Amino acid sequence: MPPSSSSFYSVSDLAIPHFTLKTTFIISYLAVALVAVAPLPSRSINITAVLSPFPDFSQFTSLLAPISSDLAGRTSLSLLAVPNSRLSSAPHLSPSALPDVLRYHVLLQFLSLSDLHSLPPSGKLFTTLFQTTGRAPSNSGSLNLTRDPRNGIVTITSPYSPSSNATVLSLVKTLPYNVTVFSVDNLILPFGLDLMASETHPNLGLNITKALIDGKNFNVAASMLAASGVVEEFEADEGGAGITMFVPVDDAYADLPPAVSLQSLPADKKAVVLKFHVLHSYYPLGSLESVVNPLQPTLATEAMGAGSFTLNISRVNGSVAINTGIVQASVTQTVFDQNPVAIFGVSKVLLPREIFGKNPITTPKLGSTAPPPEDDALSPEGSPGAMDGQPSHLSSPPGFREDMQSNAAASGVRGSKFKSSIVVAVFVCCIGFCI
C-alpha cells in the first residue's frame, strides 16, 4: 500500500545502486564495443588510382583530369566509365563542353550492384556532379536509372533527352560506401549543353587592374596584382569557362593580424595567395547564392594540386560567405559582372590554410592534395582572425579528404576516441544509476 502524503521513506526503503562483478563485466564489455565502433577518418579516394589497373579505361581516365579537383571533396560517388572501344564512336566534343559531359557521368551517391538490381521499372533519378555547377537548368543535371525486370538490363537516360542514353555493361570496381565504377556503353549528353560551343568566349579585353581602380576601394589589391604579374594570367583566362575574382577591399589589408605579412612572402607564394582569390569559372552573384557544391577549387588548386587551396562558399545571414578554414569573408559588392568575368569585393583577405594555418605546406607538389578547410582551423601563429561564425552550408554531400596527410588522420583518430570516451563515460554513469 503506498504511503500517505505525510509518510516518509526510511533509508532502508531506498534502493542504492551497487556494482557486482557481473555488472562490471557488462560495463567493460560495452565500453570496449563502443570504442571499437567509433568512427574513423574516411580513407582517401583517388579516382585515377582506382581506374589505373584497368587499361580498357585509360582514355576515359585521362579525360577526367579537368574535373579531378571537383571529385576531391566527395565522400561517395558512382562513376559511369566508358571503355576505350566505345569512346572512339562518341561524338566530337569541344574542350569547353567536355568537362560538363564528364561531370554528368558522376553520380553523387554510392550505388552497389544490389542497388541497381533493386531499381524500379519506372526508374529513379540520381543527381550528378553536373547539377552542382549551376549550369544545369531545373533538374536536367540528373540521370534516370531504370532496370528491365525481364532481362535485368539497367538503362541510364537524361530525363529531358531520352535519346541520350547508355546501358550498364558491368561492375568494374567498388570500394564499399565510397566509390563504385560501372562500365557503360556510351557517353550520355546533358540536355541543352552546347556540345560544339567554341572553346573560348569572346575575350572581353577587360583591364582588371583598371576595373579595380575604378572601383575606388581596391587600390591595394590592384597594386599587388600589377606587381606580381599574375594579372596577365587572369586576363588570359577571360575566355573559356571564364573567371570569378574575390578582391579584398582596402580596409581588409589594414585589418590583417600582425603575424600575417603578405609583402614578406616569397614571390611564388604571393602569387599562390592571389590565385587563391580566383575561381576558374564564371559565377554571377545568383549562382554563388545558390551554389550546391560549397567546396570550390581555385586557380591555386590547379597550380598546387587537386584538393588543396579550395574555398568553401555558402550563404550566411543572407550574404555569400567565403570560408578558407582560418578566415571567413563575405561578398560586399559587385565590381564587374559580364559573362565570362565576374569580380566581387570581399570583406577580408582570403588566407589559405595551407600557407597560414597550423601545418602550412612549403613545397608545391603537382598531383598532391591537402585537406579541405576546417571550421576549427587556427589563424597564423595563434593570432586573431578566427571566423565570425559558422556558415550554414548549402546542400551537398559531405566532403572527404583525398590523399589525407598522416598527421590529419592521426588527429582524426584521437578526436574519434575522445568522443567515444565521453559516450562511454555517460553510458557507464547511466547504467550505474539504473542497476
Backbone hydrogen bonds, N-H to C=O, Kabsch-Sander energy under -0.5 kcal/mol:
donor,donor_aa,acceptor,acceptor_aa,energy
7,S,4,S,-1.8
13,D,10,S,-1.4
14,L,10,S,-0.6
14,L,11,V,-1.1
16,I,14,L,-0.7
20,T,18,H,-0.5
24,T,20,T,-2.5
25,F,21,L,-2.1
26,I,22,K,-2.2
27,I,23,T,-2.5
28,S,24,T,-2.5
29,Y,25,F,-2.4
30,L,26,I,-2.4
31,A,27,I,-2.5
32,V,28,S,-2.3
33,A,29,Y,-2.2
34,L,30,L,-2.5
35,V,31,A,-2.1
36,A,32,V,-2.2
37,V,33,A,-1.5
38,A,35,V,-1.2
47,I,45,I,-0.6
50,V,46,N,-2.2
51,L,47,I,-1.9
52,S,48,T,-1.4
54,F,51,L,-2.3
57,F,54,F,-2.1
58,S,55,P,-1.7
61,T,57,F,-2.5
62,S,58,S,-2.0
63,L,59,Q,-1.7
64,L,60,F,-1.1
64,L,61,T,-0.6
65,A,62,S,-1.2
67,I,64,L,-1.7
68,S,65,A,-1.6
71,L,67,I,-1.3
72,A,68,S,-0.9
74,R,71,L,-1.5
75,T,398,P,-0.9
77,L,178,N,-2.3
78,S,107,L,-2.3
79,L,180,T,-3.2
80,L,105,H,-2.8
81,A,79,L,-0.9
81,A,182,F,-2.8
84,N,56,D,-3.3
86,R,83,P,-1.0
87,L,83,P,-1.8
88,S,84,N,-1.3
89,S,86,R,-0.9
90,A,87,L,-1.7
94,S,195,L,-2.3
97,A,94,S,-0.9
98,L,94,S,-2.0
101,V,97,A,-1.8
102,L,98,L,-2.3
103,R,99,P,-2.3
104,Y,100,D,-1.4
105,H,102,L,-1.8
106,V,103,R,-1.5
107,L,78,S,-3.1
107,L,105,H,-0.6
108,L,127,T,-2.5
109,Q,107,L,-1.4
116,L,112,S,-1.5
117,H,113,L,-1.9
118,S,114,S,-1.2
119,L,116,L,-1.5
123,G,120,P,-1.5
124,K,145,L,-1.6
126,F,143,L,-2.5
128,T,141,G,-1.5
129,L,103,R,-1.1
129,L,106,V,-1.9
130,F,103,R,-0.9
131,Q,128,T,-0.9
131,Q,141,G,-0.7
132,T,128,T,-0.6
132,T,129,L,-0.8
133,T,130,F,-1.4
134,G,131,Q,-0.9
135,R,130,F,-0.5
140,S,137,P,-2.5
142,S,139,N,-1.6
143,L,126,F,-2.5
144,N,157,T,-3.0
145,L,124,K,-2.6
145,L,143,L,-0.6
146,T,144,N,-0.5
146,T,155,T,-2.5
147,R,120,P,-0.8
148,D,153,I,-2.6
152,G,148,D,-2.9
155,T,146,T,-2.3
155,T,153,I,-0.6
156,I,166,A,-3.3
157,T,144,N,-2.3
158,S,161,S,-0.7
158,S,164,S,-1.6
161,S,158,S,-0.7
164,S,161,S,-2.3
165,N,163,S,-0.9
166,A,156,I,-2.2
168,V,154,V,-2.4
169,L,183,S,-3.6
170,S,183,S,-1.1
172,V,170,S,-0.6
172,V,181,V,-2.9
173,K,181,V,-1.4
175,L,179,V,-3.3
178,N,175,L,-2.5
179,V,175,L,-1.8
180,T,77,L,-1.4
181,V,173,K,-3.3
182,F,79,L,-3.0
182,F,180,T,-0.5
183,S,170,S,-2.8
184,V,81,A,-2.6
185,D,167,T,-1.6
189,L,187,L,-0.5
193,L,190,P,-1.1
195,L,193,L,-1.4
197,A,194,D,-1.3
208,I,206,L,-1.0
211,A,207,N,-2.4
212,L,208,I,-2.1
213,I,209,T,-2.2
214,D,210,K,-2.8
215,G,211,A,-0.8
216,K,213,I,-1.6
217,N,212,L,-0.5
218,F,212,L,-0.6
222,A,218,F,-2.3
223,S,219,N,-2.2
224,M,220,V,-2.3
225,L,221,A,-2.6
226,A,222,A,-2.3
227,A,223,S,-2.4
228,S,224,M,-2.0
229,G,225,L,-1.4
231,V,225,L,-1.0
232,E,229,G,-0.8
233,E,229,G,-0.6
234,F,230,V,-2.1
235,E,231,V,-2.4
236,A,232,E,-1.7
237,D,233,E,-1.0
237,D,234,F,-0.6
238,E,235,E,-1.3
239,G,236,A,-0.6
242,G,239,G,-1.8
243,I,340,P,-1.9
244,T,279,L,-2.0
245,M,342,A,-3.0
246,F,277,H,-2.9
247,V,245,M,-0.6
247,V,344,F,-3.3
249,V,346,V,-2.0
250,D,217,N,-1.9
252,A,249,V,-1.2
253,Y,249,V,-0.7
253,Y,250,D,-1.0
254,A,250,D,-1.1
255,D,251,D,-1.4
256,L,253,Y,-1.1
260,V,257,P,-1.8
261,S,259,A,-0.7
264,S,261,S,-0.5
265,L,262,L,-1.3
270,K,266,P,-2.6
271,A,267,A,-2.1
272,V,268,D,-1.6
273,V,269,K,-2.3
274,L,270,K,-2.0
275,K,271,A,-2.4
276,F,272,V,-1.6
277,H,274,L,-1.3
278,V,275,K,-1.8
279,L,244,T,-3.0
281,S,279,L,-0.8
282,Y,241,A,-1.8
283,Y,281,S,-0.6
287,S,284,P,-0.6
288,L,284,P,-1.8
289,E,285,L,-2.3
290,S,286,G,-1.1
291,V,288,L,-1.0
292,V,132,T,-0.6
293,N,132,T,-0.8
296,Q,294,P,-0.8
296,Q,311,L,-3.4
298,T,309,F,-0.5
299,L,275,K,-1.0
299,L,278,V,-2.3
300,A,275,K,-0.8
302,E,298,T,-1.3
303,A,299,L,-1.2
304,M,300,A,-2.3
305,G,301,T,-2.4
308,S,305,G,-1.8
311,L,296,Q,-2.7
312,N,323,N,-2.5
313,I,294,P,-3.3
313,I,311,L,-0.7
314,S,321,A,-2.3
315,R,392,S,-0.7
316,V,314,S,-0.5
316,V,319,S,-2.7
319,S,316,V,-2.1
321,A,314,S,-2.9
321,A,319,S,-0.6
322,I,329,A,-3.1
323,N,312,N,-2.8
323,N,321,A,-0.5
324,T,322,I,-0.5
324,T,327,V,-2.9
325,G,327,V,-0.6
329,A,322,I,-2.8
331,V,320,V,-2.3
332,T,345,G,-2.8
333,Q,345,G,-1.1
335,V,333,Q,-0.6
335,V,343,I,-2.5
336,F,343,I,-1.9
338,Q,341,V,-2.7
341,V,338,Q,-3.0
342,A,243,I,-1.8
343,I,336,F,-3.4
344,F,245,M,-3.0
345,G,333,Q,-2.5
346,V,247,V,-2.2
347,S,330,S,-1.9
351,L,349,V,-1.0
353,R,324,T,-0.6
355,I,352,P,-1.2
356,F,352,P,-2.7
357,G,353,R,-2.0
361,I,354,E,-3.3
365,K,304,M,-0.7
368,S,365,K,-2.3
377,A,374,E,-1.4
382,G,379,S,-1.8
383,S,380,P,-2.7
393,H,391,P,-1.0
402,E,400,F,-0.6
404,M,401,R,-0.7
409,A,405,Q,-2.2
410,A,406,S,-2.7
411,S,407,N,-2.4
412,G,408,A,-2.3
413,V,409,A,-2.2
414,R,410,A,-2.4
415,G,411,S,-2.4
416,S,412,G,-2.3
417,K,413,V,-2.5
418,F,414,R,-2.3
419,K,415,G,-2.2
420,S,416,S,-2.3
421,S,417,K,-2.5
422,I,418,F,-1.9
423,V,419,K,-2.1
424,V,420,S,-2.8
425,A,421,S,-2.7
426,V,422,I,-2.5
427,F,423,V,-2.5
428,V,424,V,-2.9
429,C,425,A,-2.3
430,C,426,V,-2.3
431,I,427,F,-2.3
432,G,428,V,-2.5
433,F,429,C,-1.7
434,C,430,C,-1.0
435,I,431,I,-2.1
